[in-house]
Amino acid sequence: MSTAVEWMLLIHLLPLAVGAAVSPMVLVVQLLNLSSVPRSAAFVLGSSLMVLIWLLCAGWIASLLPVAHPGPDPTAAAFNAVFALVLLVLALRIAQQPLPATPKPAAPGLWMPLLSGAVLMGCNLTSLVMFLPAVQDITRSGATGLQWWLWALLLALITLIPAWLPPAVVGLSGSRGHALLLRLSSVVIPHQRGINVGISLLLGLLLGARALLKV
């Protein structure tokens, strides 16, 4: 890949990766695990395993598609349009649902944080819908081998920010960082539904714009 192609891929990839990283529920549940380093690490591992499954499945599907070229791209336009529609429908459904219950700490042990990390990430449709076109962009850019895995690792790390960033903040800044995260949690938890609706609408519009640009 040339430097120009890499920069274009980065420009296309970052908005999708940041969109995939906006996961209020994953963040809130990880905040509940911060009292124990092993439990927090288990949650990160569970989330990471689910993202790895996404990556392998999406990479295989994208490898069956033709390599992208400059100009109109009906394949990318169709995928982005479908994903945009999914997000808009998801926003409507979230708005109609009752307020989610306040998350509670998982049962003692490491298996529950591990499973909750995998299940929460697996059920996180907004992240998945942004992750899939991002993998498609990487694969159809012509990246192969180690180069593909480096781009995929960047995408995965950004997507997993809600899982790994809280323990990293606590590890670097101690009690001050923990207090800051608790204040963040007190703001996010009561407004989960509104945040999720807003995120879904915004990301749906982003993918809709990407679809129009590819026509």
C-alpha positions as CSV (number, residue, x, y, z in Angstrom):
1,M,0.0,0.0,0.0
2,S,1.2,3.5,-0.8
3,T,1.4,6.3,1.7
4,A,-1.5,8.0,0.0
5,V,-3.7,4.9,0.2
6,E,-2.8,4.4,3.9
7,W,-3.8,8.0,4.7
8,M,-7.1,7.6,2.9
9,L,-7.7,4.4,4.8
10,L,-6.9,6.0,8.1
11,I,-9.3,8.9,7.3
12,H,-12.1,6.5,6.5
13,L,-11.3,4.1,9.4
14,L,-11.1,6.5,12.3
15,P,-14.7,7.8,12.3
16,L,-16.0,4.2,12.2
17,A,-13.6,3.0,14.9
18,V,-14.5,5.9,17.2
19,G,-18.2,5.2,16.6
20,A,-17.7,1.5,17.4
21,A,-16.0,2.6,20.7
22,V,-19.0,4.6,22.0
23,S,-20.5,1.9,24.2
24,P,-22.1,3.3,27.4
25,M,-23.1,0.0,28.8
26,V,-19.7,-1.6,28.3
27,L,-18.1,1.4,30.1
28,V,-20.6,1.3,33.0
29,V,-20.2,-2.4,33.7
30,Q,-16.4,-2.2,33.5
31,L,-16.6,0.7,36.1
32,L,-18.3,-1.8,38.4
33,N,-15.3,-4.2,38.1
34,L,-12.6,-1.6,38.9
35,S,-12.4,-2.7,42.6
36,S,-10.6,-5.9,41.5
37,V,-7.8,-5.9,39.0
38,P,-8.4,-9.6,38.0
39,R,-12.1,-9.0,37.5
40,S,-11.4,-6.0,35.4
41,A,-8.8,-7.9,33.3
42,A,-11.3,-10.8,32.8
43,F,-13.9,-8.3,31.5
44,V,-11.4,-6.9,29.0
45,L,-10.5,-10.4,27.9
46,G,-14.1,-11.4,27.4
47,S,-14.8,-8.2,25.4
48,S,-11.6,-8.8,23.4
49,L,-12.6,-12.4,22.5
50,M,-15.9,-11.2,21.1
51,V,-14.2,-8.4,19.0
52,L,-11.7,-11.1,17.7
53,I,-14.7,-13.2,16.6
54,W,-16.2,-10.1,14.8
55,L,-12.8,-9.4,13.2
56,L,-12.4,-12.9,11.8
57,C,-15.9,-13.3,10.6
58,A,-16.0,-9.8,9.0
59,G,-12.6,-10.2,7.5
60,W,-13.6,-13.5,5.8
61,I,-16.8,-11.9,4.4
62,A,-15.0,-8.8,3.2
63,S,-12.3,-11.0,1.5
64,L,-15.0,-12.3,-0.8
65,L,-15.7,-8.7,-2.1
66,P,-13.8,-7.0,-4.8
67,V,-10.9,-4.7,-4.0
68,A,-12.1,-1.0,-3.7
69,H,-11.0,1.5,-6.4
70,P,-11.3,5.3,-6.5
71,G,-14.7,6.6,-7.6
72,P,-18.2,5.1,-7.3
73,D,-18.3,1.9,-5.2
74,P,-21.8,0.3,-5.3
75,T,-20.7,-2.5,-2.9
76,A,-19.6,0.0,-0.2
77,A,-22.7,2.2,-0.9
78,A,-25.0,-0.8,-0.4
79,F,-23.4,-2.0,2.8
80,N,-23.3,1.5,4.3
81,A,-26.9,2.2,3.4
82,V,-28.1,-1.1,5.0
83,F,-26.0,-0.4,8.2
84,A,-27.4,3.1,8.4
85,L,-30.9,1.8,8.2
86,V,-30.2,-0.7,10.9
87,L,-28.9,2.1,13.2
88,L,-31.9,4.3,12.6
89,V,-34.3,1.5,13.3
90,L,-32.3,0.7,16.4
91,A,-32.5,4.3,17.6
92,L,-36.3,4.1,17.2
93,R,-36.6,0.9,19.2
94,I,-34.3,2.2,22.0
95,A,-36.4,5.3,22.3
96,Q,-39.6,3.2,22.7
97,Q,-38.1,0.9,25.4
98,P,-38.3,1.6,29.2
99,L,-35.3,3.0,30.9
100,P,-32.7,0.2,31.5
101,A,-32.1,-1.0,35.0
102,T,-29.1,0.2,36.9
103,P,-26.3,-2.4,36.3
104,K,-25.2,-4.4,39.3
105,P,-21.7,-5.9,40.0
106,A,-21.3,-9.4,38.7
107,A,-21.2,-12.4,41.0
108,P,-17.9,-13.2,42.7
109,G,-15.2,-14.9,40.7
110,L,-13.6,-14.3,37.3
111,W,-16.0,-16.3,35.0
112,M,-18.9,-13.8,35.3
113,P,-16.8,-10.7,34.4
114,L,-15.3,-12.8,31.5
115,L,-18.8,-13.8,30.3
116,S,-20.4,-10.4,30.8
117,G,-17.6,-8.8,28.8
118,A,-18.2,-11.2,25.9
119,V,-22.0,-11.0,26.1
120,L,-22.2,-7.2,26.4
121,M,-19.9,-6.6,23.5
122,G,-21.7,-9.3,21.5
123,C,-25.1,-7.6,22.1
124,N,-23.7,-4.1,21.4
125,L,-25.3,-3.6,18.0
126,T,-24.1,0.0,17.5
127,S,-20.4,-1.1,17.8
128,L,-20.9,-4.1,15.6
129,V,-22.6,-2.1,12.9
130,M,-19.7,0.4,12.8
131,F,-17.1,-2.4,13.1
132,L,-18.2,-4.3,10.1
133,P,-17.8,-1.5,7.5
134,A,-14.5,-0.6,9.1
135,V,-13.2,-4.2,8.5
136,Q,-14.6,-4.0,5.0
137,D,-12.6,-0.9,4.4
138,I,-9.4,-2.5,5.6
139,T,-9.8,-5.7,3.6
140,R,-10.9,-4.0,0.4
141,S,-8.0,-1.5,0.6
142,G,-5.7,-4.3,-0.5
143,A,-4.0,-4.7,2.9
144,T,-2.7,-8.3,3.4
145,G,-0.8,-10.3,5.9
146,L,0.9,-8.4,8.7
147,Q,-0.3,-5.0,7.3
148,W,-3.9,-6.2,7.5
149,W,-3.4,-7.3,11.1
150,L,-1.8,-4.0,12.1
151,W,-4.8,-2.1,10.8
152,A,-7.2,-4.6,12.4
153,L,-5.3,-4.3,15.7
154,L,-5.7,-0.5,15.6
155,L,-9.5,-0.9,14.9
156,A,-9.9,-3.4,17.8
157,L,-8.0,-1.3,20.3
158,I,-10.1,1.8,19.5
159,T,-13.3,-0.3,19.6
160,L,-12.3,-1.7,23.0
161,I,-11.6,1.6,24.6
162,P,-14.6,1.4,27.0
163,A,-13.3,-1.9,28.3
164,W,-9.5,-1.2,28.7
165,L,-9.4,2.5,29.3
166,P,-11.0,2.6,32.8
167,P,-8.5,0.2,34.4
168,A,-5.7,2.0,32.6
169,V,-6.8,5.3,34.0
170,V,-7.0,3.8,37.5
171,G,-3.6,2.1,37.1
172,L,-2.0,5.4,36.0
173,S,-3.7,7.9,38.3
174,G,-4.9,5.8,41.3
175,S,-7.8,7.0,43.5
176,R,-8.0,10.4,41.6
177,G,-8.7,8.5,38.4
178,H,-11.2,6.2,40.1
179,A,-13.1,9.1,41.5
180,L,-13.3,10.8,38.1
181,L,-14.6,7.6,36.5
182,L,-17.3,7.3,39.3
183,R,-18.4,10.8,38.5
184,L,-18.6,9.9,34.8
185,S,-20.6,6.8,35.7
186,S,-23.1,8.9,37.7
187,V,-23.8,10.9,34.6
188,V,-23.9,8.1,32.1
189,I,-26.2,5.6,34.0
190,P,-29.3,7.9,34.3
191,H,-29.0,9.0,30.7
192,Q,-28.2,5.7,29.0
193,R,-31.3,5.6,26.8
194,G,-30.9,9.1,25.5
195,I,-27.2,8.6,24.9
196,N,-27.8,5.4,23.0
197,V,-30.5,7.0,20.9
198,G,-28.3,9.9,20.1
199,I,-25.3,7.7,19.2
200,S,-27.4,5.5,17.0
201,L,-28.9,8.5,15.1
202,L,-25.6,10.2,14.7
203,L,-23.8,7.0,13.5
204,G,-26.7,6.2,11.2
205,L,-26.4,9.6,9.6
206,L,-22.6,9.1,9.2
207,L,-23.1,5.8,7.4
208,G,-25.8,7.3,5.3
209,A,-23.5,10.1,4.2
210,R,-20.8,7.5,3.4
211,A,-23.3,5.6,1.3
212,L,-24.2,8.7,-0.7
213,L,-20.5,9.5,-1.3
214,K,-19.9,6.1,-2.7
215,V,-22.8,6.2,-5.2
